[in-house]
């Protein structure tokens, strides 16, 4: 089943979950894998970020997770629901050219903790994967991304970049009963890059 949804439009989110409820009757898992920023906000100085650019990045990349959770919870009644989202080390550290997306990822990780606190008593778990740089279309839009991949491969403890399979395996763990006691966590899948000081 495929339902299109613009997460900047509440009416579309409502319609999306109404359709899911009608066709599927309920929901067990929500994977939030969406982020966006205006291209011009990912170049130049962070202090030049526009108000509109900042708002858009946080709305799409962080608030949408909260908005989706609100609509998903009623469809999880009587089930043990699981929520998962994706972050990046820029939520914790300054990363050149990541600019406003670092702010958005920090907000997203806080939303994971807050939702885990609120949804735990309902039997639902909420977690996050902080992945190392992945060679995706959106990542290639970040200035200096190719250099970042090369540097990570040379410096990480595992001396390699992470793959989609690395991230997918961790996602499978977090979405399954194998992680039934894990909630409110951000798990780094970055070949160990997050333990480095520089």
N, C-alpha and C positions, 0 to 999 in steps of 0.2 A: 504494500500500500504506500503510495506516495502522495503527500499533501503539501502544496506550496504554502509558504508563510513568510511574510515580511515582519521580522521581529520588532520593527519600529512602529507597527500599527496594531494597537490592542484589539481592534475588531478582527484582524486577520488571525491573531493568536487565538482569540476566542473561537473563531470558526474552525481553525485547525484542530483544536482539542475537542470541539463538538463532533467533528467528523471522525476523529479517532475513537471517541466514546461510542458513537453510533456503529461504526464498522467493527471495532475490536472488543467493545464491551468493558475494557479496562486496560490498565497499563502497568508494566512491571519495571521498565527501565527508561531513563531519559539520558541521552548522551548529548551534551552541549558542546559543539565543535564549531563555533562561529566567532569571528572577530573581524573588525573593520576599522580603518582609519583613513582619512583623506591622505592621498599620496604626499601632498605638500607638507603634512604634519610629521612625516617620517624623514625629512631632510632638514638641514639647517639646525638652528638652536631651539631647544625645548622651550625657552622663555618666549619664543615667538609663536607658540601654539595659539591658534585662534580660539575664542570662546565656543564658537560653533563646532570647530574641529574636536575640541576637548569633549564637548557634550555628546557629539556623535560617536566618538570612540568608546566612551563609557556606556552609552546607551546600548549600542550593539554588542559590545564585547563583554560587559558585566551585568548591566541591568536585565538584559534579555534572559539570563539564567534564572534570576529571581522571578521574572514574569512567567517563564515556562513552568517553574516549580509550582507557582500558585495555581496554574490550570491543571497540572499533572496530578497533584495530590488527591483531588476528589476521585480521579480515575484509579487510584491505587488503594481505595478503601478495601480493607480485608486482605490486603497483600503486603508483602515486605518489599517496598519499592527501593530502587537504587538510582541515584543521580551521579553523573560523572561529567566533569568539564576539563578543559585543557588550558594550561598556563605556560609560563616561561620564566626563567630566572630573573628577568627584568622586573618582576613583581617584588623582588627582594634587593636587587642591586641596580646600579646605574649601568646601562648598556648603550654604547654609542649608537646614535641614529634611531633607537627604538622609541625614544621620546614619549609621546602621549600613550603609546601602547603599554609602557611600563606602568603608568598610572592605572590604566584599565585592568591590567592583570593583577595588580595589587588589590583593587576593589573586588575583582572576581574571587581571589583567594579568601578575602574576608567574608564574602557572601557564602562561600563553601562552609566556613566555620559557623556562621550564624544560622544557616539553614540546617546544618547538622544538629545544632543545639535544639532548634524548634521542631524538626521532623523526627528526631530520635524517639521521642515518646510515642509516636505513631508507628514505629517499627521501620522507618525509612532511613537509609544511609546516604550520605553525601560526601563525595571525595573528588580529588583533583589530581591530574598528572601534570607535572612540570617537565615538559620534554625538552631535550637539547635541540639545537637547530636541525630542522628537517628540510630537505631540499624540495620545497613545495612552491607552487606558483606565487602564493601570497608572500612567502618568505623572501623570494627573489626580488620583491618590490622594496626591500629594505636596503638602503645604501650600504655597500661594503659587505653584503651577505656572503659572497664567495670567499672573501678573506676570512670571515668568521668561521666558516666551515673548515678551512685549512688550519687555522689556529687551534680550533677545538680538537681536530684530529691529532695534532702534535702535542697538545698539553694535557688532555684528559688522562686520568689514571689508566683507563682502558686503551688509550692511544688509538681511538677510533671515534667516528661519529655514530650517533644512534640511527637506527633504521625504523621504518614504519612497523616492522615486525616486533621490534623491542617495545615500542609504545603500545601496539595492539595486544601483546602478551600481558602487559601490566593492566591494560583496560579489561581484558578478559578476567583476570584475577579480581579486580575491584568490582566488577559487575556480577561475579559469581558468589556462591555461598562459601568459597574458599576464604573470602575476606569478611565473613559475617560479623566479626568483631571490630571492623575498621570503619571509622566514620570521622569526618572533619579533617581528614588528612590531605596534605599535598605531597605526593610521592614523586621524587625526582627520578626521571629516566633520561639521564644525560651523560652516561659513561663516566660519572663521577665528577663532572665539571663543577658542580655546586660546592664541593669541599675545598676547592682551590681559593687561594687568597688573591691571585692575580692571573 
